[in-house]
Amino acid sequence: MNDTVRTAQGLVRGLRRDGTTVFMNVPYAAAPTGAARFAAPRPHAPWDGVRDATAPGPTAPQAERRLGSVDMTPYFGPGWVPGDDFLTVNVWTPGAAGERLPVMVFVHGGGFVAGSARAGVLDGASFARAGVVLVTLNYRLGIAGFLDLPGAPANRGLLDVIAALRWVRENIAAFGGDPDRVTLSGQSAGATIVGAVLATPEAEGLFRRAIVQSGSGLGAFTPEQAALVTRAAARALEVEPHADAFAGVPDRRLVEVMPELSGLDLSTETHRDPLIGLSPFSVVLDRQPAEAVAAGRGARVELLVGTNTEEGNLYLAPFGSLSTSTAADVDAAAARSHPRPAHLVAAYRNARPHASHGELRAAIMGDALFGVGSRRLADAHAGSAAATYRYSFAWRSKALGGELGAAHAVELPFVFDVTGLPALHGPQALLGPDAPPPDLAARTHAAWVAFAATGDPGWDRYDTARRATMRIGGTWELLEDPDGEELRAWP
């Protein structure tokens, strides 16, 4: 059975199945082609007749992204599916116009260079069955989305997300959603974007709640760091570092030069690389989102923020580096991310006296990327009038011979309640060969649904006195300031 909804741009026909309706590939902004790839998003032109929204559409230009021996296809999706009209949303809904259901808008991860709304783990049907209108979106990636170019607005991928939020405010009621009860949610790069949107004045009033899953309130590049990437990209493309020159470069070429931008040293006299070399792109800001939130931005937005207990494993275990790391590797990881590396290593060794070199290295990397910036964002927001909540996801995947553990991205199938997806299971798959606890996905998913509906996931609020944090795993336990000894060692 097909359902038809009228948006501000025209009619769209979705696909109804299992009591919910999904509308795929619905434009929220005009196609970013030519020079428009380096401009702010523009409204999409209206269309005549009924636009078919029963099949997935194109994705943002991107290079193939692999992470060693682990199969991340359900996370990254199909890669680049060419087509101009890729600034689109997918909408899952159980309702119809006139209902006032909570809405969740989810921003995918992928290091600011990969991913799409077509990722298998981002199936929103479970949210719709639970009474939440779930929206996923594509945004510009890599050079088109985040290269800081003279003559172009900064953070164009972030501007895409804000444009999608404006589309939601204007149109979501037609899908049964409440435009005054929108939760902006994201994971990894998408979570860092959410934190940046939280700190952006232009987005004020477009959402009521925010979820930051394994992102960072300290993950932005400074303009000086971004300029290093811009110069490198211009050299690789043999063009001037200006939007007018980049406008003539085809998408295929922008994607082809990506390997030449990997491994850039983005450390400066005043700042270290918040992504420790894993991506040459991030949001570019004069001050970090956590600093803006501490100054009062997002004070009326309820916030749920958290990380996984072994985030860094994803960047070592699939490459065989977790078991082969040495003390020198631990020292190098600390030196890349901390002004006093010996002090940092001593703090981690003291907190984890039985940890291997690989486990210490992964812990330092995970906190450099996500842990410190997530706690700093939670601390900054805890002084707001709106509630702050924090979680730590601890269930360990047995993938890669048991080494993957509670790594970056492992929580996503539980949040979306899609742990039954066959591609997630197997010795090289994200959830490994063993079945997770039977009720873990249902309970995790229910907490996210509750937060979207009420602003309360079901545990104590976070403050800087107790730092109450729900440890999510085979059992659930409310802890006070977990990993505090390690995180206090950071500046």
C-alpha positions as CSV (number, residue, x, y, z in Angstrom):
1,M,0.0,0.0,0.0
2,N,1.4,3.4,-0.9
3,D,0.8,6.6,1.0
4,T,0.9,10.2,-0.4
5,V,1.9,13.3,1.5
6,R,1.9,16.9,0.4
7,T,5.1,18.8,1.2
8,A,5.8,22.5,0.6
9,Q,7.5,21.5,-2.7
10,G,5.0,19.0,-3.9
11,L,3.4,15.6,-3.4
12,V,5.5,12.5,-2.4
13,R,4.4,8.9,-2.5
14,G,5.9,6.5,0.1
15,L,5.9,2.8,0.7
16,R,3.7,1.4,3.5
17,R,4.8,-1.8,5.2
18,D,4.4,-3.5,8.6
19,G,2.3,-0.6,9.9
20,T,4.7,2.2,9.0
21,T,5.4,4.2,6.0
22,V,8.8,5.2,4.6
23,F,9.4,8.1,2.2
24,M,12.8,7.9,0.6
25,N,14.9,10.3,-1.3
26,V,12.8,13.4,-0.6
27,P,14.7,16.6,-1.4
28,Y,15.2,19.2,1.4
29,A,17.5,21.4,-0.7
30,A,18.4,22.0,-4.4
31,A,21.0,19.8,-6.0
32,P,24.5,21.1,-5.3
33,T,26.1,21.1,-8.8
34,G,28.8,23.2,-10.3
35,A,29.6,26.3,-8.3
36,A,26.6,25.5,-6.1
37,R,28.7,22.7,-4.5
38,F,30.6,25.5,-2.7
39,A,27.6,27.7,-1.8
40,A,25.0,27.6,1.0
41,P,22.1,25.2,0.4
42,R,19.2,26.6,-1.6
43,P,15.5,25.6,-1.5
44,H,14.5,22.9,-3.9
45,A,12.2,23.9,-6.7
46,P,8.6,22.7,-6.5
47,W,7.6,19.7,-8.7
48,D,4.4,18.8,-10.5
49,G,2.5,15.6,-10.0
50,V,3.5,13.0,-7.4
51,R,7.2,12.4,-6.7
52,D,8.0,8.7,-6.2
53,A,9.6,8.2,-2.8
54,T,9.5,4.4,-2.6
55,A,13.2,3.7,-3.5
56,P,16.5,5.0,-2.2
57,G,18.3,7.7,-4.2
58,P,21.8,9.0,-4.8
59,T,24.4,9.7,-2.1
60,A,27.0,12.4,-1.7
61,P,30.3,12.0,-3.7
62,Q,32.8,10.0,-1.6
63,A,35.7,7.7,-1.8
64,E,35.4,4.1,-0.8
65,R,36.1,3.8,2.9
66,R,37.3,0.6,4.6
67,L,38.5,-0.1,8.1
68,G,40.8,-3.1,7.8
69,S,39.3,-6.5,8.2
70,V,36.0,-5.5,9.8
71,D,32.9,-5.3,7.5
72,M,31.6,-1.8,8.0
73,T,29.2,-1.9,5.0
74,P,26.1,-1.7,7.2
75,Y,27.6,1.4,8.8
76,F,28.9,3.3,5.7
77,G,26.2,2.1,3.3
78,P,26.8,1.7,-0.5
79,G,29.3,4.5,-0.9
80,W,28.9,6.9,-3.7
81,V,25.7,6.4,-5.7
82,P,26.0,9.1,-8.4
83,G,23.2,11.6,-8.9
84,D,22.8,15.3,-8.5
85,D,19.8,15.4,-6.2
86,F,21.3,13.9,-3.1
87,L,20.5,16.5,-0.5
88,T,17.5,14.4,0.6
89,V,15.8,12.9,3.6
90,N,14.3,9.6,4.4
91,V,11.2,9.7,6.7
92,W,9.7,6.8,8.6
93,T,6.4,7.4,10.2
94,P,3.5,5.4,11.8
95,G,1.2,8.4,11.6
96,A,-0.6,10.7,9.4
97,A,-1.2,14.5,9.1
98,G,-2.8,15.8,12.3
99,E,-0.9,13.6,14.7
100,R,1.7,15.2,16.9
101,L,4.4,12.5,17.3
102,P,8.0,13.2,18.5
103,V,10.5,13.5,15.7
104,M,14.2,12.4,15.6
105,V,16.5,13.7,12.9
106,F,19.6,11.6,12.6
107,V,23.0,12.7,11.2
108,H,25.2,9.8,10.0
109,G,28.9,9.4,10.7
110,G,31.8,8.6,8.5
111,G,34.7,10.9,9.4
112,F,33.1,13.9,7.4
113,V,34.1,12.0,4.2
114,A,31.8,9.0,3.9
115,G,28.4,7.6,4.8
116,S,24.8,8.2,3.8
117,A,21.2,7.9,4.9
118,R,21.2,4.5,3.0
119,A,23.3,2.8,5.7
120,G,21.7,-0.5,6.7
121,V,21.9,0.3,10.5
122,L,19.9,3.5,10.0
123,D,16.6,1.8,9.2
124,G,14.1,3.9,11.1
125,A,11.2,1.4,11.1
126,S,11.7,0.4,14.8
127,F,11.5,4.1,15.8
128,A,8.3,4.5,13.7
129,R,6.7,1.4,15.3
130,A,7.5,3.0,18.7
131,G,5.7,6.2,17.8
132,V,8.6,8.4,16.7
133,V,8.9,10.0,13.2
134,L,12.5,9.2,12.2
135,V,14.3,11.3,9.6
136,T,17.8,10.5,8.2
137,L,19.6,12.8,5.8
138,N,22.5,13.1,3.4
139,Y,24.8,16.1,3.5
140,R,27.8,17.2,1.6
141,L,31.1,15.5,2.5
142,G,34.8,16.0,2.1
143,I,36.0,18.9,-0.1
144,A,32.5,20.0,-1.1
145,G,31.1,19.8,2.4
146,F,34.0,20.9,4.8
147,L,37.0,22.3,3.0
148,D,37.4,25.9,4.3
149,L,37.6,27.8,1.0
150,P,38.0,31.6,0.5
151,G,34.9,32.7,-1.4
152,A,32.7,30.0,0.0
153,P,30.7,29.8,3.3
154,A,32.4,27.6,5.9
155,N,30.9,24.3,7.0
156,R,28.6,23.7,4.1
157,G,27.9,20.2,5.3
158,L,26.7,21.6,8.6
159,L,24.6,24.2,6.7
160,D,23.0,21.3,4.9
161,V,22.0,19.8,8.3
162,I,20.4,23.1,9.3
163,A,18.6,23.3,6.0
164,A,17.2,19.8,6.6
165,L,16.0,21.0,10.1
166,R,14.2,23.9,8.4
167,W,12.6,21.4,6.0
168,V,11.5,19.4,9.0
169,R,10.0,22.4,10.7
170,E,8.1,23.3,7.6
171,N,7.0,19.8,6.5
172,I,7.1,17.2,9.3
173,A,3.5,17.8,10.5
174,A,2.3,16.4,7.1
175,F,4.0,13.1,8.1
176,G,2.4,13.1,11.6
177,G,5.3,14.7,13.4
178,D,5.4,17.5,15.9
179,P,7.7,20.4,14.7
180,D,8.0,21.6,18.3
181,R,9.3,18.2,19.5
182,V,12.3,17.6,17.3
183,T,15.4,15.7,18.6
184,L,18.6,16.3,16.6
185,S,20.7,13.2,16.9
186,G,24.0,12.0,15.4
187,Q,26.9,9.6,15.7
188,S,30.6,10.1,15.3
189,A,31.2,12.9,12.7
190,G,27.4,13.3,12.8
191,A,27.5,13.7,16.5
192,T,30.2,16.3,16.3
193,I,28.0,18.1,13.8
194,V,25.1,18.0,16.2
195,G,27.3,19.6,18.9
196,A,28.3,22.3,16.4
197,V,24.6,22.9,15.4
198,L,23.8,23.1,19.1
199,A,26.3,26.0,19.4
200,T,25.1,27.7,16.1
201,P,22.8,30.7,16.6
202,E,21.1,30.2,13.2
203,A,19.8,26.8,14.4
204,E,18.2,28.1,17.6
205,G,14.5,27.0,17.8
206,L,14.8,24.3,15.2
207,F,15.1,21.5,17.7
208,R,14.2,20.9,21.3
209,R,16.6,18.0,22.2
210,A,19.9,16.7,21.1
211,I,21.8,13.4,21.2
212,V,25.5,13.3,20.8
213,Q,26.7,9.6,20.3
214,S,30.5,9.2,20.2
215,G,31.1,12.7,19.0
216,S,33.1,15.5,20.6
217,G,32.5,19.0,21.8
218,L,36.2,19.6,21.2
219,G,36.3,18.2,17.7
220,A,36.4,21.4,15.6
221,F,39.4,22.5,13.6
222,T,40.6,26.1,14.0
223,P,40.7,28.2,10.8
224,E,44.5,27.9,10.9
225,Q,44.3,24.1,10.9
226,A,41.7,24.1,8.1
227,A,43.9,26.4,6.0
228,L,46.6,23.6,6.0
229,V,44.1,21.2,4.4
230,T,42.9,23.9,1.9
231,R,46.5,24.5,0.7
232,A,47.1,20.8,0.4
233,A,43.9,20.2,-1.6
234,A,44.7,23.1,-3.9
235,R,48.2,21.7,-4.6
236,A,46.8,18.3,-5.3
237,L,44.3,19.7,-7.7
238,E,46.7,22.2,-9.2
239,V,44.2,25.1,-8.7
240,E,44.1,28.3,-6.7
241,P,42.8,27.9,-3.2
242,H,39.5,29.7,-3.9
243,A,35.9,28.6,-4.5
244,D,35.9,30.0,-8.0
245,A,38.8,27.7,-9.0
246,F,37.4,24.7,-7.2
247,A,34.0,25.2,-8.9
248,G,35.4,23.9,-12.2
249,V,36.8,20.7,-10.7
250,P,34.5,17.7,-11.3
251,D,33.2,15.6,-8.4
252,R,35.2,12.6,-9.5
253,R,38.4,14.5,-9.3
254,L,37.5,15.9,-5.8
255,V,37.1,12.4,-4.7
256,E,40.2,11.1,-6.4
257,V,42.6,13.4,-4.5
258,M,41.3,12.4,-1.0
259,P,44.2,9.9,-0.4
260,E,46.6,12.8,-0.9
261,L,45.0,14.6,2.0
262,S,45.3,11.7,4.5
263,G,48.0,11.9,7.2
264,L,48.4,15.7,7.1
265,D,50.0,17.1,10.2
266,L,47.4,19.6,11.5
267,S,49.1,20.5,14.7
268,T,49.9,24.2,15.2
269,E,51.7,26.2,17.8
270,T,48.4,26.5,19.8
271,H,46.3,23.5,18.9
272,R,46.6,19.8,18.4
273,D,44.7,17.8,15.8
274,P,41.4,16.8,17.5
275,L,41.0,13.9,15.0
276,I,44.6,12.7,15.6
277,G,45.1,12.3,11.8
278,L,42.1,10.1,11.1
279,S,40.4,12.6,8.9
280,P,41.5,15.9,7.2
281,F,38.0,17.3,7.6
282,S,35.9,18.5,10.5
283,V,33.7,21.5,11.3
284,V,35.8,24.7,11.3
285,L,35.0,27.1,14.2
286,D,36.6,30.0,16.0
287,R,35.7,28.3,19.3
288,Q,34.9,24.7,20.2
289,P,31.2,23.8,20.6
290,A,31.7,22.9,24.3
291,E,33.1,26.4,24.8
292,A,30.1,28.0,23.1
293,V,27.7,25.8,25.2
294,A,29.5,26.8,28.4
295,A,28.9,30.4,27.3
296,G,25.1,29.7,27.1
297,R,24.4,28.3,23.6
298,G,21.9,25.4,23.6
299,A,20.8,26.2,27.1
300,R,17.2,25.4,26.4
301,V,17.9,22.1,24.6
302,E,17.8,18.9,26.5
303,L,21.0,16.9,25.9
304,L,21.9,13.2,25.9
305,V,25.6,12.6,25.4
306,G,27.8,9.4,25.6
307,T,30.5,7.2,24.3
308,N,31.5,3.5,24.1
309,T,33.9,2.1,26.6
310,E,36.4,0.9,24.0
311,E,36.0,3.5,21.2
312,G,39.6,3.3,20.1
313,N,39.5,-0.4,19.3
314,L,37.9,0.3,15.9
315,Y,41.1,2.0,14.8
316,L,43.5,-0.7,15.9
317,A,41.8,-4.2,16.0
318,P,40.8,-4.4,12.3
319,F,44.4,-3.7,11.3
320,G,46.0,-6.2,13.7
321,S,47.4,-3.4,15.7
322,L,45.7,-4.0,19.0
323,S,47.7,-7.1,19.9
324,T,51.0,-5.9,18.4
325,S,51.2,-2.4,19.9
326,T,54.3,-1.5,21.9
327,A,55.1,0.9,24.7
328,A,56.5,3.2,22.1
329,D,53.1,3.1,20.3
330,V,51.4,4.1,23.6
331,D,53.8,7.0,24.0
332,A,53.3,8.1,20.4
333,A,49.5,8.1,20.8
334,A,49.9,10.3,24.0
335,A,52.3,12.7,22.3
336,R,49.9,13.2,19.4
337,S,47.1,14.3,21.6
338,H,48.4,15.7,24.9
339,P,50.9,18.4,25.9
340,R,52.3,16.3,28.7
341,P,52.4,12.7,27.2
342,A,54.3,11.1,30.0
343,H,51.8,12.4,32.6
344,L,48.9,11.1,30.5
345,V,50.5,7.6,30.1
346,A,51.1,7.4,33.8
347,A,47.5,8.2,34.6
348,Y,46.2,5.5,32.2
349,R,48.7,2.9,33.5
350,N,47.6,3.7,37.0
351,A,43.9,3.4,36.2
352,R,44.5,0.2,34.1
353,P,47.3,-1.7,35.8
354,H,46.6,-4.9,33.9
355,A,46.0,-3.4,30.5
356,S,48.2,-4.4,27.5
357,H,50.0,-1.8,25.4
358,G,47.3,-2.1,22.8
359,E,44.5,-1.5,25.3
360,L,46.3,1.5,26.7
361,R,46.9,2.9,23.2
362,A,43.2,2.3,22.3
363,A,42.0,4.0,25.5
364,I,44.1,7.1,24.9
365,M,43.0,7.3,21.2
366,G,39.3,6.8,22.1
367,D,39.4,9.5,24.7
368,A,41.4,11.9,22.5
369,L,38.8,11.5,19.8
370,F,35.5,11.2,21.8
371,G,35.8,10.7,25.5
372,V,37.3,14.0,26.6
373,G,35.2,16.1,24.2
374,S,32.0,14.4,25.2
375,R,32.6,14.8,28.9
376,R,33.5,18.5,28.3
377,L,30.3,19.0,26.4
378,A,28.3,17.4,29.1
379,D,30.0,19.5,31.8
380,A,29.4,22.6,29.8
381,H,25.7,21.9,29.3
382,A,25.1,20.7,32.9
383,G,24.8,24.3,34.1
384,S,21.9,24.9,31.7
385,A,18.3,25.0,32.7
386,A,17.6,22.1,30.3
387,A,18.5,18.6,31.5
388,T,21.7,16.8,30.7
389,Y,22.1,13.0,30.6
390,R,25.1,10.8,30.0
391,Y,25.6,7.2,29.1
392,S,28.5,4.8,28.5
393,F,27.9,1.8,26.2
394,A,29.8,-1.2,27.4
395,W,28.6,-4.4,25.5
396,R,31.6,-6.1,23.9
397,S,31.4,-7.5,20.4
398,K,33.3,-10.7,19.9
399,A,34.2,-9.8,16.3
400,L,37.8,-10.1,15.2
401,G,38.6,-12.9,17.6
402,G,37.1,-11.0,20.5
403,E,39.3,-7.9,20.0
404,L,36.7,-5.5,18.6
405,G,34.8,-5.1,22.0
406,A,32.7,-2.1,22.8
407,A,34.3,-0.2,19.9
408,H,33.2,2.9,18.1
409,A,29.9,2.4,16.3
410,V,29.0,-0.9,18.1
411,E,26.0,0.9,19.9
412,L,24.3,2.0,16.7
413,P,22.5,-1.3,15.9
414,F,21.1,-1.3,19.4
415,V,19.9,2.3,19.3
416,F,18.1,1.6,16.0
417,D,17.0,-1.9,17.2
418,V,18.3,-3.6,14.1
419,T,20.6,-6.2,15.7
420,G,18.9,-8.9,13.6
421,L,20.4,-7.5,10.4
422,P,22.3,-10.5,8.9
423,A,25.2,-8.3,7.7
424,L,26.0,-7.4,11.3
425,H,26.8,-11.0,12.3
426,G,29.8,-13.1,11.7
427,P,33.5,-13.1,12.8
428,Q,34.4,-10.0,10.7
429,A,31.0,-8.2,11.2
430,L,30.3,-5.4,13.7
431,L,28.4,-7.5,16.2
432,G,30.6,-10.6,15.8
433,P,29.6,-14.3,15.8
434,D,27.6,-14.4,19.0
435,A,24.1,-13.1,19.7
436,P,23.9,-10.1,22.0
437,P,21.7,-10.2,25.1
438,P,18.2,-10.6,23.9
439,D,16.8,-7.5,25.6
440,L,19.7,-5.1,25.1
441,A,18.5,-3.7,21.8
442,A,14.9,-3.3,23.0
443,R,16.0,-1.5,26.2
444,T,18.6,0.8,24.5
445,H,16.2,1.7,21.8
446,A,13.4,2.4,24.4
447,A,15.7,4.8,26.2
448,W,16.3,6.8,23.0
449,V,12.6,6.8,22.2
450,A,11.8,8.0,25.8
451,F,14.3,10.8,25.4
452,A,12.8,11.9,22.1
453,A,9.3,11.8,23.5
454,T,9.9,13.3,27.0
455,G,13.5,14.5,27.3
456,D,14.2,11.9,29.9
457,P,15.9,8.5,28.9
458,G,15.1,6.9,32.3
459,W,18.0,7.6,34.6
460,D,19.4,10.4,36.8
461,R,20.4,13.7,35.3
462,Y,24.1,14.5,34.9
463,D,25.7,17.3,36.9
464,T,29.3,18.2,37.6
465,A,29.1,17.0,41.2
466,R,28.1,13.3,40.7
467,R,28.5,13.0,36.9
468,A,25.9,10.3,36.9
469,T,26.4,8.0,33.9
470,M,24.3,5.0,32.8
471,R,26.6,2.1,31.9
472,I,24.7,0.2,29.2
473,G,25.5,-3.5,28.7
474,G,24.3,-7.0,29.6
475,T,23.3,-5.2,32.8
476,W,22.6,-1.5,33.3
477,E,24.3,0.3,36.1
478,L,24.2,4.0,37.1
479,L,27.8,5.0,37.9
480,E,29.3,8.2,39.2
481,D,32.1,9.7,37.2
482,P,33.3,6.5,35.4
483,D,36.8,6.9,33.9
484,G,37.2,10.1,36.0
485,E,40.8,9.4,36.9
486,E,41.8,9.2,33.2
487,L,39.7,12.1,31.9
488,R,41.0,14.4,34.7
489,A,44.5,13.9,33.2
490,W,43.5,15.9,30.1
491,P,43.8,19.7,30.0
